[in-house]
Structures are given as C-alpha cells and as structure tokens.
Amino acid sequence: MGDRFIRHRVNPAFHFIQSQYMSSEQGFGIYLDRTLKKIRLAYQRAFQENKIDLTIEQWVILQHVHDLGDDASQVEIAKNSYRNRATTSRVIQGLSKKGLIEKLRFSGDQKRFKLSITKDGMDIYHKTLPVAQELRIVAFQGIAPEKSKLFLEILDQIWDNYDDLELAKASKVTDKVPQHYQGW
C-alpha cells in the first residue's frame, strides 16, 4: 500500500488528530476496535443479566427480520446488516434452531428463503428491545446531540471514503476514478 495512498489529498485535520491522539503505527482503527469490543461486552452482560438467550449477532439479525417484515429474506438481511452470506446463514440457522424464526420459501421463487418471526421470536424481541434501547442511550450519554450527529456523519464519510477507494481500485477507466485517487 505505502506511497500510493499518500498521493491523494489529505485533510489537514487528519494530521492534527493523528499527532494528538494516535501514533502513525496505530491509526484510528484501534479506537474503533476497542470501542466495538466495549459495546459488545456491554450487550453480552446486559443479555446475561436479563436472561436473554441471544448473541449480539442473533439480536441484530432478529431485529432486521422484524423490521423487514414480509420482505425479510436471507439476502436482504445480509445486505442490511453488512454481514456476509455465510455468517448470516449461520446466525439464521441458530435462530431457527431456537424456534425464534421460520425459514419458508417465497411463493413463486423457490430459490429465496422468506424469514418470519415466530411467537417465541416476538416474545424475545419485545424482551430484548428495551435492553438494546437503553444501551444505545448509554452510548451517547454526556455527548451533545450536535456532536452525536457529527459523529455519525464522520462515520458515514469514512465509509464513503473507503467505498470510493474500492471503486477507484475496481475501475479501469480513469475518468471514473475520483480525482483525489488519480495518479496512483
């Protein structure tokens, strides 16, 4: 990777943030990783304390099945939860074994599975939702609403930047490459 990435424009704020808060060897990924680990631990503990027999992955998938309703398919769940198909399939299988969701075929489309929540699934969904909502509130305690909004906007921009990078690498036509990536 090295020099190729230095050639595109770098926001001066990045150099300030890097010099003040992180070493050049670590980067910001360590902050994201440690925060995600702390969040996962909080969810695991809260689930155990509330006798919720779900993993975090199962909760995410169960919530997506609930939110998508009649349109819940394995492909849509993978896409909406940013998980690969193998992981999604494994988690869905676990939820199915617990009797929390059913896998049925879409009428007229025997290739896709339609996912629906069972009565037991709805019960655990309603038990888990307030716990998850409380943990989301905890995450933003002491952070002003405008900073919370800015944080999410920054995460979206980081996502977009890496998405642009993937597109630039995949593109063979230089006029479609974002200008700040041209010249690699």
TADA-V286978 format. One record per backbone hydrogen bond with DSSP energy under -0.5 kcal/mol. CO is the residue of the C=O (numbers start at 0). NH is the residue of the N-H. Records with the same first field share a line. If there is no record, write none. Layout:
CO->NH ; NH
This chain:
0->3
1->4 ; 5
2->5 ; 6
3->6
4->7
10->13 ; 14
11->15
12->16
13->17
14->18
15->19
16->20 ; 21
17->21
22->26
26->29
27->30 ; 31
28->32
29->33
30->34
31->35
32->36
33->37
34->38
35->39
36->40
37->41
38->42
39->43
40->44
41->45
42->46
43->47
44->48
45->49
46->51
47->50
50->52
51->53
54->58
55->59
56->60
57->61
58->62
59->63
60->64
61->65
62->66
63->67
64->68
67->70
68->71
70->72
71->114
72->76
73->77
74->78
75->79
76->80
77->81 ; 82
78->81
83->87
84->88
85->89
86->90
87->91
88->92
89->93
90->94
91->95
92->96
93->97
94->99 ; 100
95->98
99->117
101->103 ; 115
103->113
105->108
108->105 ; 111
111->105
112->73
113->103
115->101
117->121
118->122
119->123
120->124
121->125
122->126
123->127
124->128
125->129
126->130
127->131
128->132
129->133
130->134
131->135
132->136
133->137
134->138
135->139
136->139
137->140
139->142
141->143
143->146 ; 147
144->148
145->149
146->150
147->151
148->152
149->153
150->154
151->155
152->156
153->157
154->158
155->159
156->160
157->161
158->162
159->163
160->164
161->165
162->166
163->167
164->168
165->169
166->170
171->173
172->175
173->176
177->180 ; 181
178->181
180->183
